[in-house]
């Protein structure tokens, strides 16, 4: 590519937006990965990383209850006033979810954690889950608001700040307070400052967010976008739960060390890959929605994005598939080679995930939540069956993860072809 061609490429709005998000994502995702080089030497796989995996799984699952209702509608709402309504509704729902989560913990904390064989230290740290869920909901809502108006830099800066605070606190607590569950506490503090700062910047710079919205208007908008409530919410909850299911099932049926190795393998595969795919996905959602509304088709940006994601992700995934145990053992010590074995299996699922997940946003743009819901019903049942078969007939973590990964890979193939069919034309009947 010539210098002139490269210069013209970088001037394109789509590419410039990706580079803006990528700048923040580089720090926010690379820093936690790099910090793993010393965190694995400060914290123990069973005592620290296993509770951290459970904590993040609880938060991710419960956050789906608050963020799946109207959060996505913030970006795709037909006008600005309705988008403001979606922000208000999202905040209200997240507060309700956090309060219900706290109530459930008060009633079921002991039997639930006993069932999952949680470590003793997690029984106290679990109280941070409801507040973390609220903070993650605030962050998600204002992130979608910023994306609606192409404020990618605002989100990028916020993510960098969150990464620095999280890693700093996790390292400091690990060195000075060994029994504090510093991984969990550092993550919580990072979420706290990230949510507060992003909310302030949006409210300060976007006065329309403060515009009054009447109760009749909220009801009208909630009804208009109730497809998100009726079908997107259950689908997203099932999706998040099935992604977190390995942590819950491994906590129940495998050792704490196995859960720690799995959590670290998954985190180290997803985080650096999301460095690229996350940045592309954030921009794709806005651009695909814009093209679909204005041109009646988003196929051009769909194909362009698919090729870009495939070209970027194939070689790193092949490297993990071939040399995963050696890579983990070399970076973190011989005892972490087991995590490399798990990573080698998970890459079967993660390669199609990295390519297809951003593109599957076409389901939301085209209001295909009903179909998405029924696919997620299958995902829930088949994921549990995959783990059951692996545990029942082989009794090993490796076989449970293998069945899980193959099943999910096939699901992502289906999502790719369906999403492509939606992108071709407006209001697709397919």
ROKOLTI-951728 format. One record per residue: x, y, z of N, C-alpha, C in turn. Coordinates in steps of 0.001 Angstrom, whole numbers, padded with zeros to 6 digits, always signed. Layout:
<sites>
XYZXYZXYZ ...
</sites>
This chain:
<sites>
+000856-001195+000000+000000+000000+000000+000889+001240+000000 +000604+002185-000905+001401+003390-000996+001133+004300+000191 +002040+005278+000376+001877+006219+001480+000601+007032+001309 +000308+007419+000073-000903+008208-000181-002159+007392+000112 -002127+006118-000288-003280+005259-000031-003486+005045+001454 -002366+004863+002171-002461+004684+003620-003018+005929+004282 -002570+007107+003808-003049+008364+004387-004563+008510+004157 -005013+008153+002957-006443+008230+002673-007235+007236+003511 -006637+006064+003727-007297+005040+004538-007513+005535+005961 -006495+006169+006512-006566+006643+007893-007530+007807+008046 -007834+008481+006925-008753+009602+006991-010209+009140+007008 -010439+007881+006647-011804+007386+006625-012386+007405+008033 -013639+007798+008104-014290+007942+009416-014316+006625+010174 -014622+005523+009486-014700+004227+010143-013359+003842+010749 -012289+003991+009969-010966+003618+010452-010500+004543+011561 -010743+005847+011422-010344+006789+012471-011048+006493+013775 -012322+006127+013705-013065+005807+014916-012505+004563+015590 -012155+003564+014772-011565+002345+015324-010252+002666+016031 -009409+003486+015397-008123+003833+015995-008305+004611+017295 -009341+005439+017363-009603+006187+018594-009956+005243+019730 -010895+004326+019476-011276+003358+020505-010114+002439+020828 -009363+002053+019786-008240+001160+019975-007185+001768+020880 -006994+003090+020780-006013+003741+021635-006317+003530+023104 -007587+003707+023476-007971+003476+024862-007988+002001+025201 -008435+001178+024259-008509-000255+024511-007127-000867+024663 -006140-000334+023957-004789-000871+024055-004309-000859+025492 -004514+000262+026156-004096+000371+027544-005020-000407+028466 -006334-000249+028267-007300-000842+029192-007287-002363+029162 -006899-002972+028037-006862-004419+027952-005450-004976+028039 -004472-004248+027496-003096-004750+027540-002517-004660+028947 -002844-003600+029676-002280-003436+031016-002665-004565+031963 -003958-004966+032040-004279-006112+032894-003578-007395+032474 -003390-007587+031162-002696-008785+030694-001235-008743+031106 -000589-007608+030896+000818-007479+031282+000976-007640+032795 +000024-007081+033549+000111-007170+035014+000025-008607+035495 -000537-009492+034666-000626-010897+035049+000758-011490+035265 +001755-010953+034580+003120-011461+034720+003599-011389+036161 +003137-010369+036904+003533-010306+038322+002391-010696+039263 +001148-010560+038818+000041-010921+039709+000018-012423+039998 +000397-013260+039013+000403-014707+039254+001480-015100+040252 +002446-014215+040461+003495-014481+041448+003158-013908+042824 +002158-013028+042853+001707-012447+044119+000526-013232+044680 -000382-013666+043783-001604-014338+044207-001556-015822+043858 -002366-016614+044582-002428-018060+044405-003621-018440+043525 -003450-019479+042686-004507-019895+041755-005773-020311+042491 -005636-021090+043556-006809-021594+044276-007353-020585+045272 -006468-019915+046010-006897-019025+047093-007394-017683+046576 -006809-017198+045489-007128-015846+045000-007812-015820+043640 -007246-016523+042651-007804-016450+041301-009145-017176+041191 -009336-018253+041948-010622-018952+041921-011757-018071+042459 -011613-017419+043635-012658-016496+044087-012882-015334+043124 -011807-014842+042515-011932-013747+041560-012748-014176+040346 -012543-015419+039882-013313-015942+038754-014793-016054+039125 -015088-016509+040349-016475-016593+040790-017104-015209+040895 -016352-014271+041447-016844-012900+041624-017210-012270+040275 -016314-012356+039304-016585-011759+037992-017729-012490+037290 -017868-013791+037526-018975-014538+036923-020311-014104+037519 -020360-013943+038837-021571-013446+039480-021947-012066+038937 -020958-011179+038858-021212-009805+038400-021694-009789+036961 -021049-010558+036105-021432-010577+034693-022846-011108+034517 -023180-012165+035260-024513-012755+035134-025595-011798+035615 -025386-011195+036779-026396-010288+037332-026491-008993+036536 -025376-008534+035981-025394-007317+035168-026290-007484+033952 -026368-008702+033430-027231-008948+032273-028693-008634+032590 -029097-008840+033838-030479-008538+034216-030757-007033+034132 -029757-006225+034433-029954-004782+034421-029671-004133+033088 -028734-004681+032333-028278-004008+031119-028935-004506+029853 -029685-005596+029919-030238-006159+028694-031604-005591+028341 -032214-004842+029242-033565-004362+028986-033581-003286+027899 -032997-002144+028211-033071-001019+027283-031708-000397+026970 -030625-001011+027445-029297-000426+027210-028986-000347+025723 -029242-001426+024988-028969-001414+023546-029860-000427+022807 -031048-000171+023353-031960+000775+022707-031439+002204+022799 -030527+002484+023731-029941+003825+023832-029255+004203+022523 -028578+003249+021924-027850+003509+020681-028772+003552+019475 -029754+002663+019410-030547+002528+018184-031905+003233+018253 -032172+003962+019336-033445+004690+019445-033623+005635+018261 -034887+005851+017863-035169+006613+016652-034820+008091+016770 -034834+008638+017990-034485+010044+018149-033842+010272+019514 -033351+011491+019724-032582+011802+020927-033428+011736+022189 -034666+012212+022109-035514+012194+023302-035757+010762+023777 -035995+009853+022833-036215+008466+023198-034941+007838+023761 -033811+008251+023249-032542+007747+023775-032357+008164+025223 -032729+009411+025551-032660+009879+026935-033580+009037+027815 -034764+008722+027314-035691+007873+028059-035078+006501+028338 -034381+005963+027361-033755+004656+027542-032674+004701+028614 -031938+005824+028684-030926+005987+029739-031601+005968+031106 -032703+006716+031237-033410+006777+032523-033929+005394+032918 -034539+004699+031971-035084+003381+032266-033978+002397+032658 -032857+002484+031954-031739+001603+032259-031225+001825+033672 -031099+003083+034070-030628+003396+035416-031594+002856+036470 -032866+003058+036233-033878+002603+037189-033823+001080+037344 -033729+000381+036224-033699-001084+036264-032444-001578+036954 -031300-000927+036719-030059-001352+037361-030121-001188+038874 -030766-000132+039331-030927+000056+040777-031785-001069+041364 -032860-001410+040673-033735-002498+041137-032972-003818+041194 -032192-004102+040147-031435-005357+040093-030414-005421+041225 -029732-004311+041496-028746-004284+042581-029413-004544+043931 -030581-003946+044145-031300-004135+045410-031795-005572+045565 -032319-006144+044498-032778-007534+044539-031597-008478+044770 -030458-008180+044141-029258-008999+044336-028830-009000+045797 -028876-007830+046406-028527-007734+047820-029488-008547+048681 -030766-008469+048370-031764-009221+049125-031541-010729+048988 -031236-011170+047775-030989-012597+047551-029756-013077+048303 -028736-012223+048360-027542-012585+049120-027849-012719+050601 -028677-011841+051106-029048-011913+052515-029733-013234+052848 -030474-013770+051885-031246-014989+052134-030477-016255+051768 -029799-016229+050609-029232-017463+050057-027707-017496+050017 -027031-016544+050603-025566-016475+050480-024895-017769+050928 -025195-018234+052115-024501-019403+052662-024771-020670+051856 -026032-021039+051599-026261-022276+050826-025703-022210+049402 -025782-021034+048763-025273-020906+047396-023767-021099+047352 -023052-020418+048223-021589-020517+048211-021115-021881+048699 -021874-022489+049597-021546-023863+049999-021680-024811+048822 -022748-024616+048029-022969-025473+046863-021828-025345+045858 -021313-024127+045694-020234-023872+044732-018842-024154+045297 -018793-024585+046561-017516-024868+047214-016597-023649+047197 -017164-022480+047439-016379-021240+047438-015406-021230+048609 -014300-020529+048440-013313-020414+049509-013871-019548+050637 -013319-019705+051820-013823-018990+052992-013781-017479+052813 -012709-016972+052196-012551-015525+052055-013614-014909+051156 -014186-015712+050237-015178-015173+049298-016522-014916+049971 -016762-015545+051114-018043-015370+051803-018251-013916+052226 -017179-013194+052498-017284-011783+052869-017214-010868+051653 -016365-011206+050680-016192-010348+049514-017415-010362+048597 -018275-011375+048723-019437-011476+047845-020398-010304+048051 -020295-009614+049193-021161-008460+049437-020880-007309+048469 -019736-007339+047802-019423-006298+046821-020163-006508+045500 -020713-007685+045290-021342-008005+044005-022483-007054+043653 -023468-006806+044548-024581-005919+044143-024134-004524+043736 -023208-003935+044481-022736-002593+044137-021926-002609+042844 -021155-003661+042632-020408-003782+041378-021356-003882+040197 -022433-004616+040362-023438-004752+039307-024032-003390+038957 -024327-002581+039964-024865-001235+039725-023853-000369+038978 -022601-000420+039395-021563+000386+038752-021358-000030+037297 -021380-001332+037036-021224-001815+035664-022412-001389+034806 -023596-001334+035401-024769-000879+034666-024680+000588+034290 -024216+001409+035226-024023+002835+034948-023019+003018+033809 -021939+002273+033885-020898+002359+032859-021439+001973+031491 -022205+000895+031437-022736+000412+030156-023706+001418+029539 -024561+002007+030363-025552+002948+029846-024892+004181+029245 -023958+004769+029974-023314+005986+029477-022338+005695+028340 -021829+004471+028272-020996+004093+027130-021830+004066+025860 -023023+003478+025918-023901+003460+024748-024323+004871+024348 -024543+005717+025331-024888+007111+025038-023736+007795+024298 -022529+007606+024763-021371+008222+024116-021196+007704+022693 -021414+006409+022486-021271+005839+021149-022321+006392+020196 -023497+006669+020696-024563+007202+019836-024113+008489+019162 -023327+009284+019888-022870+010574+019356-021393+010551+018966 -020888+009329+018737-019525+009120+018247-018467+009715+019188 -018753+009709+020484-017792+010198+021480-016877+009057+021900 -016153+008492+020925-015318+007332+021193-014128+007686+022093 -013627+008887+021959-012480+009295+022770-012853+009340+024246 -014065+009780+024538-014522+009857+025929-014488+008468+026575 -014961+007486+025850-014978+006125+026373-013563+005572+026476 -012733+005860+025475-011366+005347+025472-010582+005846+026675 -010680+007129+026966-009970+007701+028111-010469+007086+029415 -011763+006885+029505-012336+006305+030720-011842+004878+030944 -011727+004120+029866-011241+002748+029981-009776+002706+030415 -008990+003634+029901-007589+003683+030328-007475+003963+031817 -008267+004908+032291-008252+005242+033711-008647+004035+034558 -009683+003332+034127-010139+002162+034868-009045+001103+034956 -008341+000879+033853-007282-000132+033838-006154+000226+034789 -005722+001481+034767-004636+001907+035651-005025+001738+037118 -006217+002171+037467-006649+002094+038862-006771+000639+039303 -007351-000196+038457-007537-001602+038804-006212-002304+039050 -005296-002176+038109-004011-002861+038226-003199-002320+039403 -003220-001002+039585-002484-000407+040696-002986-000953+042037 -004310-000971+042194-004892-001436+043464-004658-002923+043668 -004811-003722+042615-004587-005158+042752-003141-005462+043133 -002205-004731+042548-000796-004943+042876-000493-004488+044300 -000990-003316+044660-000731-002771+045995-001311-003677+047081 -002553-004096+046909-003182-004956+047921-002489-006313+048003 -002038-006824+046853-001363-008113+046844-000039-008087+047575 +000648-006965+047482+001955-006838+048144+001832-006525+049630 +000841-005728+049995+000758-005243+051378-000258-005989+052239 -001325-006506+051599-002391-007131+052382-002734-008489+051778 -002024-009512+052172-002117-010829+051557-003499-011466+051691 -004202-011192+052768-005478-011869+053029-006696-011017+052668 -006507-010038+051816-007571-009068+051551-008387-009381+050306 -008039-010432+049547-008649-010674+048243-008492-009431+047364 -007230-009045+047152-006919-007814+046428-007367-007802+044989 -007450-008986+044345-007927-009024+042958-009362-008515+042868 -010190-008950+043807-011593-008531+043819-011723-007069+044200 -011054-006659+045258-011172-005287+045741-010622-004294+044720 -009514-004630+044073-008955-003748+043052-009875-003604+041860 -010507-004706+041462-011466-004660+040351-012652-003766+040701 -013139-003885+041928-014278-003078+042362-013939-001584+042353 -012770-001227+042857-012372+000180+042906-012242+000745+041486 -011707-000052+040562-011617+000389+039170-012983+000646+038566 -013933-000237+038830-015296-000048+038339-015941+001199+038946 -015672+001443+040213-016271+002583+040909-015849+003903+040262 -014559+004106+040109-014082+005376+039547-014462+005506+038077 -014466+004407+037349-014826+004438+035938-016276+004892+035751 -017183+004324+036540-018599+004669+036417-018859+006117+036813 -018260+006552+037914-018491+007904+038400-017972+008952+037410 -016771+008736+036899-016159+009714+035986-016910+009773+034658 -017277+008615+034088-017978+008619+032805-019357+009262+032949 -020051+008961+034039-021369+009565+034264-021254+011084+034374 -020252+011543+035095-020066+012992+035253-019773+013658+033904 -018903+013055+033109-018528+013665+031830-019719+013729+030881 -020532+012693+030858-021704+012704+029980-022730+013739+030439 -022998+013768+031735-023984+014718+032257-023497+016158+032128 -022192+016353+032269-021626+017713+032196-021567+018227+030762 -021221+017348+029814-021019+017780+028428-022261+017636+027547 -023228+016854+027992-024422+016617+027193-025653+017061+027974 -025989+018334+027928-027105+018846+028736-028449+018216+028404 -028573+017650+027202-029845+017029+026839-030179+015850+027753 -029149+015269+028388-029400+014180+029316-030190+014645+030541 -030106+015937+030830-030803+016485+031989-032215+016964+031651 -032586+016864+030387-033912+017322+029965-034987+016498+030668 -036058+017144+031094-037122+016413+031803-037818+015413+030885 -038114+014267+031438-038865+013236+030725-040041+012851+031613 -041244+013006+031087-042440+012735+031880-042674+011236+032020 -043427+010878+033024-043759+009471+033235-044538+008892+032054 -045519+009619+031488-046199+009094+030291-045239+008839+029129 -044243+009722+028963-043255+009526+027896-042417+008282+028156 -042022+008080+029419-041249+006888+029756-042048+005624+029464 -043314+005642+029832-044158+004476+029577-044321+004225+028085 -044527+005310+027338-044688+005191+025890-043424+004618+025245 -042241+005143+025651-040977+004674+025074-040663+003243+025504 -040992+002929+026763-040763+001565+027241-041591+000569+026442 -042820+000957+026117-043690+000094+025331-043190-000030+023896 -042715+001086+023335-042237+001075+021956-041052+000124+021784 -040167+000118+022778-038966-000716+022693-039065-001947+023582 -040291-002399+023833-040458-003519+024757-039957-004841+024193 -039651-004874+022889-039050-006088+022336-037699-006362+022993 -037006-005271+023386-035751-005445+024106-036013-006083+025474 -037119-005690+026095-037457-006209+027416-037930-007654+027332 -038776-007956+026342-039404-009268+026282-038478-010356+025744 -037600-010010+024808-036785-011035+024180-035279-010791+024321 -034828-009523+024220-033408-009253+024338-032900-009569+025743 -033695-009223+026734-033275-009467+028114-033081-010949+028409 -034082-011810+028153-033854-013237+028405-032688-013799+027590 -032573-013364+026338-031484-013872+025487-030125-013479+026050 -029984-012231+026461-028702-011773+026997-028381-012433+028330 -029399-012623+029153-029175-013285+030434-028704-014719+030212 -029364-015413+029299-028950-016777+028979-027546-016796+028409 -027248-015835+027520-025927-015764+026903-024839-015560+027944 -025054-014603+028831-024050-014339+029868-023926-015524+030805 -025069-016109+031193-025027-017230+032125-024286-018424+031527 -024522-018704+030245-023848-019841+029628-022349-019583+029480 -021966-018334+029268-020545-018016+029202-019880-018141+030568 -020659-017873+031624-020119-018003+032975-020318-019407+033541 -021117-020225+032873-021405-021563+033371-020159-022401+033634 -019111-022330+032782-017903-023095+033111-017340-022768+034490 -017357-021511+034873-016845-021151+036194-017692-021769+037293 -019015-021688+037153-019901-022253+038173-019765-023772+038245 -019737-024437+037091-019669-025891+037076-018310-026402+037503 -017247-025721+037099-015918-026131+037542-015748-025913+039041 -016367-024868+039554-016326-024640+040995-017000-025782+041743 -018044-026333+041120-018789-027419+041757-018118-028773+041564 -017640-029076+040342-017212-030423+040012-015700-030600+039882 -014941-029509+039908-013488-029630+039787-012819-028942+040979 -011512-028940+040975-010777-028339+042085-010743-026825+041941 -010456-026156+043059-010326-024697+043019-009192-024287+042096 -008129-025078+042072-006999-024764+041193-007420-024823+039729 -008245-025805+039368-008718-025917+037979-009537-024698+037590 -010376-024238+038515-011160-023029+038251-010242-021833+038062 -009209-021730+038902-008260-020627+038764-007528-020663+037439 -007104-021860+037020-006415-022003+035734-007348-021652+034578 -008596-022139+034652-009556-021821+033590-009815-020319+033517 -010074-019706+034671-010366-018272+034690-009233-017456+034109 -008001-017842+034429-006856-017106+033916-006668-017355+032422 -006880-018593+031977-006747-018896+030550-007773-018113+029739 -009015-018129+030198-010073-017418+029478-009793-015923+029456 -009391-015394+030597-009119-013956+030696-007971-013539+029788 -006915-014334+029744-005755-013956+028945-005989-014147+027450 -006919-015016+027086-007263-015148+025675-008201-014033+025224 -009182-013729+026055-010205-012756+025670-009678-011331+025723 -008908-011009+026770-008477-009619+026952-007648-009078+025793 -006543-009725+025403-005762-009151+024290-006504-009192+022968 -007327-010230+022761-008080-010308+021517-009134-009213+021453 -009738-008928+022597-010724-007856+022658-010100-006492+022417 -008802-006415+022575-008086-005182+022275-008403-004702+020869 -008451-005638+019940-008750-005313+018550-010241-005450+018258 -010788-006629+018543-012172-006894+018169-013152-005978+018894 -012842-005637+020153-013730-004740+020887-013786-003357+020272 -012625-002851+019867-012578-001532+019243-013341-001531+017920 -013146-002599+017129-013842-002694+015849-015348-002843+016073 -015715-003644+017073-017139-003874+017350-017845-002590+017770 -017204-001803+018627-017821-000568+019099-018158+000367+017943 -017254+000448+016979-017471+001331+015832-018433+000694+014828 -018326-000626+014657-019225-001323+013732-020680-001120+014111 -021002-001200+015405-022385-001055+015846-022967+000283+015411 -022181+001341+015645-022675+002672+015288-022794+002823+013773 -021764+002372+013034-021741+002531+011580-022790+001639+010900 -022922+000389+011374-023900-000512+010773-025314+000000+010999 -025585+000510+012187-026911+001063+012466-027188+002278+011579 -026171+003122+011403-026313+004311+010564-026562+003919+009106 -025775+002987+008561-025948+002546+007177-027304+001879+006966 -027694+001080+007932-028952+000347+007804-030143+001299+007780 -030088+002338+008625-031189+003293+008686-031217+004204+007463 -030041+004601+006970-029977+005576+005888-029974+004930+004494 -029317+003760+004356-029172+003135+003044-030049+001899+002868 -030583+001380+003984-031397+000172+003893-030588-001098+003859 -029264-000998+003975-028403-002179+003948-027099-001866+004682 -026581-002868+005390-025290-002719+006068-024321-003795+005604 -024586-004367+004420-023767-005485+003949-022319-005078+003696 -022120-003902+003138-020755-003478+002813-019877-003414+004056 -020367-002750+005104-019572-002635+006327-019498-003981+007050 -020509-004828+006878-020507-006163+007476-019362-007000+006904 -019292-007074+005575-018249-007879+004932-016865-007306+005230 -016760-005997+005182-015473-005355+005447-015000-005662+006867 -015916-005605+007815-015558-005865+009206-015212-007334+009412 -015966-008236+008790-015701-009667+008925-014312-010016+008422 -013930-009480+007272-012605-009748+006718-011505-009189+007625 -011738-008014+008155-010763-007392+009029-010543-008228+010292 -011642-008678+010896-011542-009470+012122-010863-010813+011862 -011218-011466+010761-010618-012764+010443-009116-012635+010204 -008727-011620+009456-007310-011425+009154-006487-011175+010419 -007080-010498+011378-006361-010157+012600-006253-011345+013552 -007302-012155+013651-007386-013126+014736-006871-014520+014401 -006765-014879+013144-006414-016259+012801-005028-016653+013321 -004016-015856+013067-002654-016234+013461-002473-016332+014977 -002940-015365+015780-002804-015522+017235-003502-016760+017771 -004685-017073+017235-005404-018257+017697-004672-019539+017314 -004097-019577+016133-003306-020741+015729-002090-020919+016635 -001472-019812+017024-000306-019888+017914-000688-020514+019249 -001828-020118+019800-002277-020693+021077-002634-022160+020898 -003268-022513+019779-003650-023896+019530-002432-024808+019443 -001350-024301+018888-000143-025115+018704+000724-025125+019960 +000883-023960+020592+001886-023847+021665+001325-023267+022957 +000031-023425+023203-000574-022858+024397+000112-023224+025704 +000327-024529+025994+000975-024906+027261+002371-024306+027409 +003126-024294+026316+004483-023736+026393+004432-022235+026664 +003515-021519+026008+003409-020071+026177+003081-019727+027625 +002085-020398+028201+001688-020113+029576+002787-020504+030551 +003422-021649+030312+004503-022084+031195+005687-021147+031156 +005995-020645+029967+007130-019726+029820+006861-018385+030491 +005651-017862+030323+005333-016536+030849+005092-016525+032352 +004410-017561+032864+003945-017517+034249+004540-018584+035155 +005332-019477+034590+005918-020540+035393+005332-021891+035016 +006066-022978+035256+005632-024319+034837+004277-024733+035389 +003948-024263+036600+002678-024669+037211+001466-024153+036451 +001653-023143+035569+000545-022568+034811+000398-023186+033418 +001162-024259+033124+001030-024931+031827-000360-025530+031648 -000994-025910+032761-002355-026446+032690-003313-025414+032096 -003134-024150+032463-003954-023088+031889-003760-023023+030381 -002534-023308+029916-002271-023331+028481-003003-024454+027773 -003150-025596+028464-003921-026704+027887-005386-026296+027736 -005929-025652+028763-007315-025181+028682-007464-024141+027570 -006471-023261+027431-006520-022229+026396-006533-022850+025005 -005757-023913+024826-005708-024599+023527-007084-025120+023139 -007849-025597+024103-009190-026104+023838-010163-024949+023584 -010078-023916+024411-011017-022801+024317-010901-022046+022996 -009734-022099+022353-009547-021342+021121-010449-021864+020004 -010903-023119+020121-011856-023667+019143-013117-022808+019112 -013533-022363+020281-014723-021528+020393-014416-020051+020192 -013267-019612+020693-012994-018183+020751-012667-017579+019390 -012083-018343+018480-011795-017782+017153-013081-017350+016451 -014084-018237+016313-015332-017753+015704-016033-016694+016552 -015876-016768+017860-016498-015763+018726-015951-014375+018415 -014630-014256+018297-014008-012958+018046-014480-012366+016719 -014730-013221+015739-015138-012743+014423-016636-012421+014380 -017447-013285+014967-018894-013212+014772-019590-012322+015800 -019118-012296+017031-019818-011547+018077-020101-010090+017697 -019116-009329+017178-019431-007955+016781-020481-007886+015671 -020417-008840+014740-021324-008820+013597-022741-009196+013988 -022898-009974+015056-024232-010421+015464-025073-009281+016021 -024499-008093+016133-025289-006933+016542-026372-006613+015525 -026271-007211+014335-027322-007042+013331-028665-007548+013852 -028645-008502+014772-029896-008982+015362-030627-007843+016083 -029886-006978+016737-030486-005860+017467-030919-004764+016496 -030052-004438+015547-030371-003387+014578-031628-003747+013797 -031764-005027+013437-032897-005461+012611-034080-005949+013434 -033999-005766+014762-035097-006145+015659-035452-007630+015517 -034424-008482+015493-034612-009928+015387-034430-010615+016733 -034897-009961+017795-034700-010490+019136-035451-011795+019379 -036561-012007+018699-037336-013238+018913-036519-014451+018484 -035966-014390+017275-035123-015498+016805-033925-015683+017719 -033313-014575+018117-032141-014627+018989-032484-015311+020312 -033680-015038+020828-034107-015632+022083-034163-017156+021986 -034736-017675+020907-034865-019132+020776-033497-019799+020546 -032608-019105+019863-031249-019635+019728-030591-019740+021091 -030831-018740+021931-030216-018763+023265-030829-019835+024170 -032075-020187+023930-032646-021324+024651-031848-022588+024325 -031557-022760+023034-030734-023906+022636-029345-023827+023260 -028764-022629+023277-027427-022467+023845-027411-022904+025307 -028419-022487+026063-028474-022838+027481-028531-024349+027674 -029446-024995+026965-029612-026435+027136-028391-027217+026641 -027868-026819+025493-026741-027559+024916-025455-027349+025700 -025298-026169+026303-024093-025924+027104-024087-026811+028342 -025224-026876+029010-025301-027748+030183-025075-029207+029779 -025670-029614+028651-025508-030991+028178-024052-031286+027840 -023361-030318+027223-021966-030516+026862-021111-030767+028101 -021322-029983+029145-020565-030181+030376-020952-031490+031063 -022243-031812+031015-022696-033043+031660-022062-034266+030993 -022055-034267+029658-021475-035404+028938-019978-035525+029205 -019287-034367+029215-017856-034403+029490-017543-034908+030885 -018364-034491+031845-018153-034911+033236-018594-036358+033454 -019746-036746+032882-020315-038072+033105-019467-039171+032494 -019009-038972+031249-018340-040050+030530-016811-039976+030593 -016276-038819+030887-014812-038695+030926-014294-038193+032267 -015069-037346+032943-014684-036890+034274-013477-035982+034307 -013181-035338+033182-012015-034449+033139-012434-033048+032715 -011680-032068+033174-011935-030684+032799-011737-030498+031299 -010722-031176+030753-010409-031020+029342-011578-031430+028444 -012223-032555+028759-013327-033013+027910-014562-032153+028089 -014808-031668+029289-015927-030752+029486-015751-029495+028644 -014549-028950+028659-014271-027739+027887-014297-028015+026382 -013883-029213+025972-013875-029543+024549-015299-029605+023996 -016194-030301+024691-017580-030367+024238-018213-028976+024228 -017935-028205+025249-018439-026836+025362-017965-025983+024187 -016699-026078+023838-016114-025239+022791-016627-025614+021406 -016732-026915+021121-017223-027345+019808-018666-026903+019605 -019478-027068+020620-020876-026667+020534-021004-025171+020250 -020234-024351+020976-020314-022909+020797-019789-022495+019430 -018765-023173+018926-018222-022833+017607-019285-023008+016528 -020054-024084+016609-021121-024327+015632-022208-023257+015733 -022491-022823+016948-023498-021777+017144-023052-020471+016487 -021769-020141+016618-021275-018906+016017-021313-018958+014491 -021127-020145+013916-021258-020279+012459-022688-019930+012031 -023656-020424+012773-025053-020096+012481-025293-018589+012595 -024782-017983+013665-024963-016553+013860-024366-015744+012716 -023241-016190+012184-022601-015438+011095-023502-015370+009868 -024016-016533+009436-024815-016557+008209-026148-015827+008390 -026750-015953+009556-028005-015244+009794-027778-013732+009852 -026729-013304+010537-026440-011870+010635-026151-011285+009267 -025444-012050+008436-025152-011573+007080-026439-011405+006274 -027363-012326+006445-028622-012212+005708-029413-010979+006151 -029329-010619+007428-030016-009428+007914-029381-008154+007368 -028053-008176+007234-027329-006979+006798-027605-006643+005333 -028074-007599+004551-028223-007398+003119-029317-006390+002760 -030390-006404+003523-031519-005549+003143-032309-005146+004375 -033008-004054+004278-033790-003569+005408-035058-004398+005598 -035408-004574+006896-036574-005370+007259-036577-006728+006574 -035476-007494+006795-035363-008775+006106-036413-009761+006559 -036913-010502+005628-037892-011532+005970-037227-012846+006293 -035903-012932+005996-035180-014177+006199-035064-014493+007657 
</sites>
